[in-house]
């Protein structure tokens, strides 16, 4: 990637797909109040069919809008925004988030005070105020077997899942972590120059895990900070195409394991089989929930 001269502190990069109401609330939160840090907002729309393309240019003319003819996925669309931006930092932000007043200033100040941090993630909260586990340890096959499956319902509180989600920690202080959720991920421009953009072979899911792992391997820190606290109404886009989401996230899950941890053909085959069986099981659970009128899982990571 050819680095542009930084003309602003922060490039906020938002990928949107058929979530106009949430996107509008997100943008309103970004522009409310005064910010000491300079910032730009880039929205990449993945071929929405709702009101986004008609209303965004009129209600937020200051936003840079990139409209795709098809849904390119999260990683590719995020790369479009990063390549367009000219900030010292790139802030990947989901459209179903609300940033508190002064939140962007806090992120920029934190990044400036921690120059060894290539990736930074703030605390995320559900709309009802509950903690969202937005920073985690690297996934393991055992955690994947139990996470969001019937096995987790039959055996709640499995140690491997708790370890993966970092439920043993109150998330109240700054901490170096394995990876940060792409729902709200600040990336230092120097890191992008060194290791490149997101891996576009991850259409949806696991691209954030992959990027943080690449940052660690390059000698950068990945830091969690409890401030600012961003509200994230998780899954508003994925619930519009839940079966497709399950398929894409499992394809990405397989790519993650085969890329970093399972380079031997035999182990890749076993991972492929396990991931495929997990996807089939979750699709089956989805159909059962439809029958019994229950909602699907909140997050498939």
Buried (B, 14 or more C-beta within 10 A) or exposed (E): EEEEEBEBBBBBBBBBBBBBEBBBBBBEBBEBEEBEBBBBBBBBBBBBEBBBBEEBEEEBEEBBBBBBEEBBBBBBBBBBBBBBBBBBBBBBBBBBBBBBEBBBBBBBBBBEEBEEBBBBBBBBBEEEEEBBBBBBBBBBBBBBBBBBBEBBEEEEEBEBBEBBBBBEEEBEEBBEBBBBBBBBBBBBBBBBEBBEBBBBBBBBBBBBBBBBBBBBEEEBBBBBBBBBBBBBBBBBBBEEBBEEBBBBBBBBBBBBBBBBBBEEEEBBEBBBEBBEEBBEBBBEBBEEBEEEEEEBBEBBB
